Amino acid sequence: MPPRDWPIWPNAWPAHRRIEGLMTRTLLPPGLGPIHFIGIGGIGMSGIAEMLLDEGFTVQGSDARGSAITERLARLGATVHVGHAAAHVAGAAVVVASTAIKAANPEMAEARRLGLPVVRRVEMLAELMRLRRTISIAGTHGKTTTTTLMAAMLEAGGFDPGVVNGGVIHAYGSNAKAGTGSWMVVEADESDGSFNLMPTQVAVVTNIDPEHMDHWGSFEALKDGFRRFVQGVPFYGLAVLCSDHPEVAALAATVHDRPVVTFGFGAGAQIQAEGLRYEKGKACFDVAVNWRGQCRKIESLTLPMPGEHNVSNALSAVAVGLHLGMTDDQVRAALAGFQGVGRRFSRVGEVNGVTIIDDYGHHPVEIAAVLKAARQALGGQGRVIAVHQPHRYTRLAALFDQFAACFQGADVVAIAEVYAAGED
């Protein structure tokens, strides 16, 4: 229990409290033994592992192959095994596994044999979120970039947030940061429904498109999952919803007894982008604010990356920044200083005058948006050459017609073999 003079709400406790030498902002017992991650090198698992290390917990785990991520975790103090074996679980107090880990995995089987608690990735993440005020970013597309933009916004406001992201944030050199503040920014994964288990005070939804039907079964079920995600916000929280997307706009109309703010390019958005133009590959725009009795403009914002979808994502961060009381100058600084995130319209080189851009876009909507952004960055000059590797057979089969049409923004298209991503 906290000292008697601390406020009753855990979120108001001091950001740092030390118990038996451990800095804890979680209900996890400070004396908890090693936490074992099966698949510790995954982008989602590694961020949680890094935060637990930062909090002083003992972390161990394994992955099928070594990587820059596993090497980083080892440098931070984790015990990392390459390859899976039952012996790796020895001494663990709890095992964390993603939904991709099968029951036949030797470490999973050994954990069950030993009677160890086996928890899903989201359960461990929820423990890290429990004693902080949280901002959870959901949507079929744009989660990772929006999470990074949100983190940059809170950094500019001096909040020093904790962050768990689905991509490497260039400003951190990692996909996670413990932070010392009371806020935490998290990428919320809808692929397996786990975002419905996250305690959150601010819920952001960028868009809702048919995806992950292998889990949800139908688009209606997926939309219901997003509805529950937003309705899970407490009465003192905030739902931040993109009114440009028809499914999100329809969702906003169903939200009752919860504060809502909308963002987008359309005239009905409460946080609305105006006058978008591109200068040397940067997006320049103003924001009209029609919210909480205000009717004004924030002028001359700059985002150092092209694409209407990226500006839309930035609007959600503007909304949250204003919600937290940030000044217009702080909002401008957050966007102007944005350093980006790995594999999201990342410039990786130039060869003979040809700029090479790497982007993780794997859904037809994402691919079309990236190609449009590339065209905008060119300013009407040059050609766009798209080289794409389809990700997952199930996605390609389910969305084949959309894939066939989404490359219209390119002058030349090359398609590589399908990356199975565990669907062999």
Secondary structure, 3 states (H helix, E strand, C coil): CCCCCCCCCHHHCCCCCEECCEECCCCCCCCCCCEEEECCCCHHHHHHHHHHHHCCCCEEEEECCCCHHHHHHHHCCCEEEECCCHHHHCCCCEEEECCCCCCCCHHHHHHHHHCCCEEEHHHHHHHHHCCCEEEEEECCCCHHHHHHHHHHHHHHCCCCCEEEEEEEECCCCEEEECCCCCEEEEECCCCCCHHHHCCCCEEEECCCCCCCHHHHCCHHHHHHHHHHHHHCCCCCCEEEEECCCHHHHHHHHHCCCCCEEEEECCCCCCEEEEEEEEECCEEEEEEEEEECCEEEEEEEEEECCCCHHHHHHHHHHHHHHHHCCCCHHHHHHHHHCCCCECCCCEEEEEECCEEEEECCCCCHHHHHHHHHHHHHHHCCCCCCEEEECCECHHHHHHCHHHHHHCCCCCCEEEECCCECCCCC
